[in-house]
Amino acid sequence: MSDECCSGSYPKCQKCGKADLVPLSDFSNNSVAIRYKAWACTNKDCRFFIVLRGGDVYYGTASAEAAR
């Protein structure tokens, strides 16, 4: 089974068109790994993201308070 996501080729950000969307992983409350829970643009000025939360898909731009 191939892992296309980690082949070094990521999708372009459709918002800024200048950078890539990279996958982010997390852990559940039970310490179970959740692969590709979020995707974020690598352009710090764009800050576009896609997140899965409780089976719902959220997307948009990170607020200034959320950006770190």
CORWOMO-V84904 format. One record per pair of residues at least 12 apart in sequence whose ideal C-beta (glycine too) atoms are under 7 Angstrom apart, sorted by sequence separation. I is the first residue (numbers start at 0). J is the second residue. D is the distance in Angstrom with one decimal. If there is no record, write none. Layout:
# CORWOMO-V84904
i:j:d
I:J:D
I:J:D
This chain:
# CORWOMO-V84904
i:j:d
9:21:5.5
24:36:5.9
37:49:6.5
22:35:4.5
23:36:6.3
37:50:4.4
47:60:5.7
48:61:5.9
23:37:4.3
36:50:6.8
46:60:5.2
23:38:6.9
36:51:5.5
46:61:4.2
22:38:5.7
23:39:6.0
21:38:6.8
4:22:5.5
20:38:4.5
21:39:6.2
20:39:6.8
20:40:5.8
21:41:5.8
46:66:5.9
18:40:5.2
19:41:5.3
18:41:4.3
18:42:3.6
15:40:6.4
17:42:5.4
14:40:6.7
15:42:5.1
18:45:6.4
12:40:4.2
12:42:6.5
15:45:3.9
4:35:6.7
14:45:5.7
15:47:6.9
12:45:6.0
14:47:4.2
12:47:5.6
